Each structure stands twice: as C-alpha cells, then as structure tokens.
C-alpha cells in the first residue's frame, strides 16, 4: 500500500477525520483537512518527522505507515521479487498450494528472517486459538518489533544496572579467590 492509503487506513482505524488529524499535527483552520487530503491522495508526501508524529498518534511504528508500495497486484509482485533478491524469499508448492518460504542457503539472513517469521506465526496461532483478540494481534503487527516478546531474534542487552551489578559481583568473586 502506498503511504497515502496507509495514513487513511490508520486514521480511519482511530475514528478520526482528516481535519482532526491535521489539527493534532498542528495544521491550522482550513489547511488541516486540506493537508491531510493531500497526503492521503499522495499529492504531497509527508516528511519523516511528520510520519513519526502520525505513528505516535496512531500508536503504530513509523514503518507500518511507510510500507512498500503494494497498492496494486503488479506493485505487490515487484515487492515480492525484491524480497526474493534481498532476503532469499522463494515461491514453491506444498500439498498443491502455492506458498512462500525462506531459502536456507542464505545463511544468517535465513536465520534472522526465520526467527521473525516464527514470532509472527506464534502471534497468528494465538489469534486463531482465541488466546488474543484481533485488536491485540493488529497492535502487535503495527508496532512490530516493539511489542514482540518472543525474543527469537532480538539481541538481549542487559540494563546498565544489571551490567554494573554483574561486573561488581565478578570482581568480588575474583578478589576472594
């Protein structure tokens, strides 16, 4: 989807008018809804700082707004072709159904993408099993990776306090030997 369609999607999801969104973003009077209409029709493209503000208002990641242009089947196909080139995404068939898969021969790319896809699959399964609501699932997707608790792919970095504590404990342990 093009950025204008994503802005409209998230604005509608929040139940806001163009005028309301424009005013929250600081556009005054008549310019508020005109500016939003320009962004949604893609007569204008919002700057990155404005995209970040919108993402904050919509409670989503800026990346959820600026996804690649997939507003047509042809655009979607070229996006998939790019993913094949960049990340080793492959098309295949399983039990007579067309499927997309990751190519294991891409090494670390495969490993990273597998972990992210696995986290996504876990959330989709939780939705299907009724453990989470559609709203919770959407929130996970639209704020990804912020709400991802699977820790499949994130590098865990201890807090400064924990790091300091462990360093101090190691020092004491070394001194007592």
C-alpha positions as CSV (number, residue, x, y, z in Angstrom):
1,X,0.0,0.0,0.0
2,X,1.2,3.5,-0.8
3,X,1.8,5.8,2.1
4,X,-1.4,7.8,1.5
5,X,-3.5,4.7,1.8
6,X,-1.8,3.7,5.0
7,X,-2.4,7.1,6.5
8,X,-6.1,6.9,5.6
9,X,-6.2,3.3,6.9
10,X,-4.7,4.2,10.3
11,X,-6.7,7.5,10.6
12,X,-9.9,5.6,10.0
13,X,-8.8,2.9,12.4
14,X,-8.6,5.6,15.1
15,X,-12.0,7.0,14.0
16,X,-10.5,10.4,13.1
17,X,-11.4,12.8,10.4
18,X,-8.8,14.4,8.2
19,X,-9.5,17.7,10.0
20,X,-9.0,16.2,13.4
21,X,-5.7,14.6,12.4
22,X,-4.5,17.8,10.7
23,X,-5.3,19.9,13.8
24,X,-3.5,17.4,16.1
25,X,-0.5,17.6,13.8
26,X,-0.5,21.4,14.1
27,X,-2.1,22.5,10.8
28,X,-4.5,25.3,11.5
29,X,-8.0,26.1,10.3
30,X,-8.9,25.0,6.8
31,X,-5.4,23.9,6.0
32,X,-5.7,20.9,8.4
33,X,-8.1,18.8,6.3
34,X,-6.7,20.0,3.0
35,X,-3.2,19.0,4.0
36,X,-4.3,15.5,5.2
37,X,-6.3,15.1,1.9
38,X,-3.1,16.0,0.0
39,X,-1.1,13.3,1.9
40,X,-3.8,10.7,1.5
41,X,-4.2,11.4,-2.2
42,X,-0.4,11.5,-2.5
43,X,-0.4,14.9,-4.0
44,X,2.2,15.6,-1.2
45,X,4.4,13.3,0.7
46,X,4.9,13.9,4.5
47,X,8.4,14.4,5.7
48,X,9.9,11.7,8.0
49,X,9.4,13.7,11.2
50,X,5.7,14.1,10.3
51,X,5.4,10.4,9.7
52,X,6.9,9.8,13.1
53,X,4.3,12.2,14.7
54,X,1.4,10.4,12.9
55,X,2.8,7.0,14.0
56,X,2.8,8.3,17.6
57,X,-0.8,9.5,17.2
58,X,-1.9,6.2,15.6
59,X,0.1,4.2,18.2
60,X,2.0,2.3,15.5
61,X,5.5,2.0,14.2
62,X,6.5,4.5,11.5
63,X,7.4,1.5,9.4
64,X,3.7,0.5,9.5
65,X,2.9,3.7,7.6
66,X,5.7,3.7,5.1
67,X,5.5,0.1,3.9
68,X,6.5,-0.5,0.2
69,X,4.0,0.4,-2.5
70,X,1.8,-2.6,-2.8
71,X,-1.4,-0.9,-3.8
72,X,-1.7,-3.0,-7.0
73,X,-1.1,-6.6,-7.8
74,X,1.8,-5.6,-10.0
75,X,3.3,-3.5,-7.2
76,X,2.9,-6.4,-4.8
77,X,4.6,-8.8,-7.3
78,X,7.6,-6.5,-7.7
79,X,7.8,-6.1,-3.9
80,X,7.9,-9.9,-3.6
81,X,10.5,-10.1,-6.4
82,X,12.6,-7.6,-4.4
83,X,12.2,-9.7,-1.3
84,X,13.4,-12.7,-3.2
85,X,16.5,-10.8,-4.3
86,X,17.2,-9.2,-0.9
87,X,16.2,-11.9,1.6
88,X,16.0,-15.2,-0.3
89,X,12.3,-15.4,-0.2
90,X,11.2,-18.3,-2.5
91,X,8.0,-19.4,-4.0
92,X,7.0,-23.1,-4.0
93,X,4.2,-25.5,-3.6
94,X,3.2,-27.6,-0.6
95,X,0.2,-30.0,-0.9
96,X,-1.0,-28.3,-4.0
97,X,-1.0,-24.8,-2.5
98,X,1.4,-22.0,-3.6
99,X,3.5,-20.9,-0.6
100,X,6.3,-18.5,0.1
101,X,9.3,-19.9,2.0
102,X,12.7,-18.8,3.2
103,X,15.8,-20.2,1.4
104,X,18.0,-21.9,4.0
105,X,21.1,-21.4,1.8
106,X,21.1,-17.7,2.6
107,X,22.7,-18.3,6.0
108,X,22.4,-15.6,8.6
109,X,19.6,-13.9,6.5
110,X,17.6,-17.1,6.7
111,X,18.2,-17.4,10.5
112,X,17.2,-13.8,11.2
113,X,14.1,-14.0,8.9
114,X,13.1,-17.4,10.3
115,X,13.1,-16.1,13.8
116,X,11.0,-13.1,12.8
117,X,8.6,-15.2,10.8
118,X,8.3,-17.6,13.7
119,X,7.4,-14.8,16.1
120,X,4.7,-13.7,13.6
121,X,3.4,-17.3,13.2
122,X,3.2,-17.6,17.0
123,X,1.0,-14.5,17.2
124,X,-1.2,-15.7,14.3
125,X,-1.6,-19.0,16.1
126,X,-2.5,-17.3,19.3
127,X,-5.2,-15.3,17.5
128,X,-6.5,-18.4,15.8
129,X,-6.7,-20.2,19.1
130,X,-8.6,-17.3,20.8
131,X,-5.7,-16.5,23.2
132,X,-5.6,-12.9,21.9
133,X,-8.0,-10.6,20.2
134,X,-7.8,-9.4,16.6
135,X,-7.1,-5.9,18.1
136,X,-4.2,-7.3,20.1
137,X,-2.9,-9.1,17.1
138,X,-3.1,-6.0,15.0
139,X,-1.4,-4.0,17.7
140,X,1.5,-6.5,17.7
141,X,1.8,-6.2,13.9
142,X,1.5,-2.5,13.7
143,X,4.0,-1.8,16.5
144,X,6.5,-4.6,15.5
145,X,9.1,-5.2,16.8
146,X,8.3,-3.1,19.9
147,X,5.7,-5.5,21.2
148,X,7.4,-8.7,20.2
149,X,8.1,-10.7,23.4
150,X,9.3,-13.9,21.6
151,X,12.9,-12.7,21.8
152,X,13.6,-15.1,18.9
153,X,15.6,-12.6,17.0
154,X,16.5,-9.7,19.4
155,X,19.9,-9.4,20.8
156,X,19.5,-9.2,24.5
157,X,21.5,-6.5,26.1
158,X,21.4,-6.2,29.9
159,X,20.5,-2.9,31.5
160,X,23.3,-0.7,32.8
161,X,22.3,-1.5,36.4
162,X,22.4,-5.3,35.8
163,X,25.7,-5.0,33.9
164,X,27.2,-2.9,36.8
165,X,25.9,-5.4,39.4
166,X,27.3,-8.4,37.5
167,X,30.7,-6.7,36.9
168,X,30.9,-5.8,40.7
169,X,29.9,-9.4,41.7
170,X,32.5,-10.8,39.3
171,X,35.2,-8.5,40.8
172,X,34.3,-9.6,44.3
173,X,34.3,-13.2,43.3
174,X,37.8,-12.8,41.7
175,X,39.2,-10.9,44.7
176,X,38.0,-13.6,47.2
177,X,39.9,-16.4,45.3
